[in-house]
Amino acid sequence: MGNIWVSRAETSADLPAIRDINLTAFPTPAEADLVDALRADPAAWIEGLSLVSVDEADRPVGHALLTRCHIGTTPALALAPCAVRPERQRTGAGTAAIHAALAAARARGERHVIVLGHPAYYPRFGFTRAADHGIGLTIDVPDDALLALGLQPGHPLPGGTVHYAAAFGI
């Protein structure tokens, strides 16, 4: 039997824990610094789309972030980074945070999400190869690592080049 995770939008009290999650989940501070830079960018940051999964004491252990990007000229969201404290990985905490982030985006009327990530992990959330929709990047990445998801029925994914927030450096 797996863990049951509660997920919620981040609060200002969660910021140190979110930074720590990203510092411990990745080998360098690049992702933690990226979250801070995105939070400081009013063109990228969308209040309510930084979600945490919390333990029994309401301490964040997982984090999923959606920020503004564009596919061509169409507004979309970038899912990145996603992280879980190492001792809580493979418990569903990351899955819970991602599901909560996608649900929050749907509730806000957002239509499209892009993720550059592991091709075996993200299809469980409905992501498919972005190239199948005519979506690409300005940098070379493995064709199956760029994935896309339509959030709203009746609004198909647009084709075009993904333009990330400046903090991504792409």
C-alpha positions in Angstrom: 0.0 0.0 0.0 1.4 3.4 -1.0 1.5 6.7 0.6 -1.5 9.1 0.3 -0.1 12.5 -0.4 -1.8 15.9 0.1 -0.7 18.6 -2.3 -1.3 22.3 -2.2 -0.1 25.6 -3.6 3.1 26.8 -2.0 3.0 29.5 0.7 5.7 32.0 1.5 6.6 29.8 4.5 7.4 26.9 2.1 10.1 28.8 0.2 13.1 27.5 2.2 11.8 23.9 2.1 11.2 24.1 -1.7 14.8 25.4 -2.2 16.1 22.5 0.0 14.0 20.0 -2.0 15.7 21.1 -5.2 19.1 21.3 -3.6 18.9 17.7 -2.3 17.2 16.2 -5.3 19.7 17.4 -7.9 23.5 17.2 -8.1 24.0 21.0 -8.5 22.1 24.1 -7.3 21.0 24.9 -10.8 17.4 23.8 -10.4 17.0 25.6 -7.0 18.4 28.7 -8.5 16.1 28.3 -11.5 13.1 28.2 -9.2 14.2 31.4 -7.5 14.8 33.2 -10.8 11.4 32.1 -12.1 9.7 33.3 -8.9 11.4 36.7 -9.5 10.2 37.0 -13.1 6.7 38.5 -13.4 6.5 37.4 -17.0 7.0 33.7 -16.0 5.6 33.3 -12.5 1.9 32.5 -12.1 0.6 32.6 -8.6 -0.9 29.2 -7.6 1.1 27.1 -10.0 3.9 26.1 -7.7 2.6 23.0 -5.9 4.0 21.0 -3.1 3.2 17.6 -1.7 3.5 17.6 2.0 4.1 15.0 4.8 1.9 14.4 7.8 3.3 17.5 9.5 2.5 19.7 6.4 6.2 19.9 5.5 6.9 20.0 1.7 8.7 16.9 0.4 7.8 17.2 -3.3 7.6 20.2 -5.7 6.2 20.8 -9.2 6.4 24.1 -10.9 4.5 25.5 -13.9 5.6 28.8 -15.4 4.7 30.7 -18.5 6.2 29.8 -21.8 5.0 30.0 -25.4 4.6 27.6 -28.3 5.2 29.9 -31.2 3.0 32.9 -30.0 0.5 30.7 -28.1 0.7 30.9 -24.3 1.6 27.6 -22.7 3.1 26.4 -19.5 6.5 24.8 -18.8 6.6 22.0 -16.2 10.0 22.4 -14.6 11.6 21.6 -12.3 9.9 18.7 -10.5 11.7 17.4 -7.5 11.3 15.2 -4.4 13.5 14.9 -1.3 15.7 11.9 -1.9 14.4 9.9 1.1 10.8 10.4 -0.2 11.4 9.5 -3.9 9.5 6.6 -5.4 6.6 7.1 -2.9 4.2 9.0 -5.1 5.1 12.5 -3.7 6.3 13.8 -7.1 3.3 12.3 -8.9 0.9 13.9 -6.4 2.6 17.3 -6.9 2.4 17.0 -10.7 -1.2 15.9 -10.7 -2.0 18.9 -8.4 -0.1 21.3 -10.6 -1.9 20.1 -13.8 -5.3 20.3 -12.0 -4.6 23.8 -10.9 -3.6 24.8 -14.4 -6.8 23.3 -15.9 -8.9 25.1 -13.3 -7.3 28.4 -14.4 -8.2 27.7 -18.0 -4.6 27.0 -19.1 -4.5 25.0 -22.3 -1.1 23.6 -23.0 1.9 22.2 -21.0 5.5 21.4 -22.2 8.0 19.3 -20.3 11.6 18.5 -21.2 12.1 15.3 -19.2 12.2 11.5 -19.0 10.1 10.0 -21.8 9.2 6.9 -19.6 7.9 9.0 -16.7 5.7 11.8 -18.1 3.3 9.8 -20.4 1.5 8.6 -17.2 0.2 12.2 -16.9 -1.0 12.2 -20.5 2.1 13.8 -22.1 3.0 12.7 -25.7 5.9 13.5 -27.9 5.9 17.2 -28.8 7.3 16.5 -32.2 4.1 14.6 -33.1 2.4 17.9 -32.7 5.0 20.0 -34.7 6.5 21.4 -31.5 10.2 21.8 -31.2 13.0 23.7 -29.5 15.9 25.9 -30.6 18.4 23.4 -29.1 19.0 19.8 -29.8 17.4 17.4 -27.4 16.4 13.7 -27.8 13.2 13.6 -29.8 11.3 11.7 -27.2 12.4 14.0 -24.3 10.3 17.0 -25.3 6.7 16.2 -24.4 3.4 18.1 -24.6 0.0 17.9 -23.0 -3.3 19.6 -24.0 -5.3 20.5 -20.9 -8.6 21.5 -22.3 -10.8 19.5 -24.7 -11.4 21.4 -28.0 -8.0 23.2 -27.8 -5.5 21.1 -29.7 -1.8 21.6 -29.1 -0.4 24.3 -31.5 2.7 23.6 -33.5 5.8 25.8 -33.2 9.0 26.5 -31.3 8.9 26.6 -27.5 10.0 29.9 -26.0 10.9 29.4 -22.4 11.2 32.1 -19.7 14.6 33.9 -19.8 15.7 32.1 -16.6 15.9 28.8 -18.5 18.6 30.1 -20.8 17.0 28.5 -23.9 
